[in-house]
């Protein structure tokens, strides 16, 4: 890995699983270590970069490809690009990974795993309960598929771990994977 190349830390998981929370916490820790970090949050990207896209498979794939493209641009310029989007389909996540790795950009997939029951309990808007009752169509993980990663670099179980435990697992794994930040991250994770 070149010193001018950053990396992509790709969070995937269902709505409400904790992707954005963990992305922000990891981003803060990495910034404290002097690394350049940008977070591409799924909701913000939909508002600013993918406005007008719906929730068909084609539109979801387009959204994820756009996030992947921006993440690669950032990583090419030495930035740690952290994404936090549901990214429900394996094929498109793998496509984004392949494009990044073809450019020599490390791609670290982090599966933020959480049970539907816990997500429904956490959901203050009641969207999961409405989706489970059939009131909301095309809801990822209920009436629309979510394809969990088969072999992600990191798995956190946010329904069984504290936020700090999940953060520690991510930082520990990053310290193993990244030679340029290993020593600094080890002290943070430890």
N, C-alpha and C positions, 0 to 999 in steps of 0.2 A: 504494500500500500504506500503510495506516494504521500509525502508530507502535505502536498497541495490538495489531496483528496480527502473528503470527509467520509461520511457513511450515512446509510439510511437505517433508522430504527423504526420498523413498521409495526405499529400496534393494530391488531385485529381482534374483534370480539363483538358480541351483541350490544345493542343500545343499552346504556346504563351499567355496563360491566365494570367501568372504571378506566377506560382508555385515556380519556382527556385528563383526568386527575393524575394518572401515572405519568403521562407525557409531560405535563407541567412540572411535576416533581423531579423527574429525570432531567428535564431541560434545565431546571434551576441548579441542580447538583453539578451538571456538566459546565454550566456557565461559571459557577464558582471555581471550577478547575481551569478556567481560562479558555475554554473551547467556545467556538462560534456555534450557536444553536438556533435553529428556526423550527417552530412547530406548525405543522399543517393539520389543523383540526378539521374533521369532516364537516361539521356544521358551518364553520367559517368559509371553507372552500366552496361549499354548495351555495352560499350567499354571494361570494365575491368572484369565483372563478367558474362555477358551473351553474349559474343562475339560468333558469329555464329548463333544466333537465328534470325529468320526472323520476319515477322509481321503477321503470321497466328494467329488465335485465340489461338491455342495450344502453340505457341511460346510466345505470349504475356502473357498468363496465367503462363507459366513457369518463365518468367522474373519477374512477380509480386510476385510469390511464393518465388523466390530467394531473392527479396528485403525484403519481409516479414520475411523470415528466418533470414537474417542478422540483421534486425531491432530488432527482438526478442532477438537475442544473445546480442546485444548492451544493450537493455533495461534491460535484466536480470542482467547486470553488472553495473547498476546505471546510464546509459547514456540516455539522451534524444535523441532518434533516430527520425530524421526528414526525411521523404521521400518526394520526389517531382518527381512523375512519373504520366503519364496520367492515368494509371490503369483503362482502359475503362469498365471493366466488373464487375457488382455488385457481382456476385457469388464469384469471386476470392477475391475481397476486403472483403466480408463478411467472407470468409474462413480465411483470414489473421487475421481479427479482432477476430474471435472465438478462434483461436490458441493462440493469445496474451492474451486474457481475461482468457482463461483456465489456463494460467500461472500466473495470477494475475497482468498482465501488462496492465495499462490503454492504451486504443486505442482511439485517438481523430481524427476523420475524418474531414477534412477541404475541402469543395468544393469551388474551385476557379472558379467562374462562370463568363463567358464572352460571349457575342454574337458573332456569326460567322462573322457578318458584321464588328465588331470592330477588331476581330482577323485578318480578311483579310486586313483591313486598316493598322494594325500594322506590318504585315508580310513583312519584307524587302526582303525576298527571293522569295516572290510571290507564295509560295506553296499552300496557300488557294485558290487563284484565279485559279491556274492550276488544283487543285482538283475539284473545282466547275465547271470548263470547261471540266472535264472528262479526263484530261491529266495525272493525278496521280491516280492510283488504290489503294484501301485499305487505304484511308486516314481517320484517326479517326475523327468522327464528320461529315464527308461528305459522303464518300462511304463505310465506315466501322463504325459500331455502337459505340457510347459512351453512356453508361448507367449512367445518373446522379444519385448521391446518393439520396435515398429517405428520410433519416432522419439523415443527418450529424450533428455533434456537432456544427460545425461552417460553415457559408456560407459567403463568401465575393464576392461582385459583382465588379470585377475589371474594367468593362466598365462604371461604374457609380460612383466609389469611387476612391479617391486618394490612392496611395500606403500607405501613412501614416494612412489614415482612415482604410484601410484593416488591416494593422499591428496592429492598436489599437484594432480593434474588436477581433483579434486573441489573443492578450495579455490579454485583458479583460476576455475573455472566459477561457483562461488558468488559470488566477488567481482565477476564480470561481471553476474550476475543481481540481486544484492541491493544496492540503493542505500544502505540504512541501514547495511550492514556492509562495504561495498566497500573502503574505505581500510584498515580493520583487517585484513581477510582478505588483502588484497594483500601486506601485509608478512609474513604467516604463510606464504602460498603461495610467495612469492619466495624 
